Amino acid sequence: MNKRDIIIGLLIAVVIGMALSPFASSFPDGLEWVAEKMGFIAKGEVAPVVKSPVPDYAFPFVNEKSVWATSLSGLLGVLIVFLAAIAVGKLLIPKK
């Protein structure tokens, strides 16, 4: 894989992440739904170990219900995963 392929893949992931994020369901996921129905959701509420820079996809400078808020969250997610993958790759590939 060369740099061109990586950049093209990253651009595709950015476009998909930003374009599809606004269509994410606002309903709770399966585990959260069961926890609400069974009455033990409060037991999972603990102080976070690491504070999220964007909790619940709410940017301080963007209206929370805006399409841009979720699109920016999709972009941020793609970039974080990409940078994490690069970091892990650099650690695992032996130096020549």
Secondary structure, 3 states (H helix, E strand, C coil): CCHHHHHHHHHHHHHHHHHHHHHCCCCCCHHHHHHHHHCCHHHHCCCCCCCCCCHHHCCCCCCCCCHHHHHHHHHHHHHHHHHHHHHHHHHHCCCC
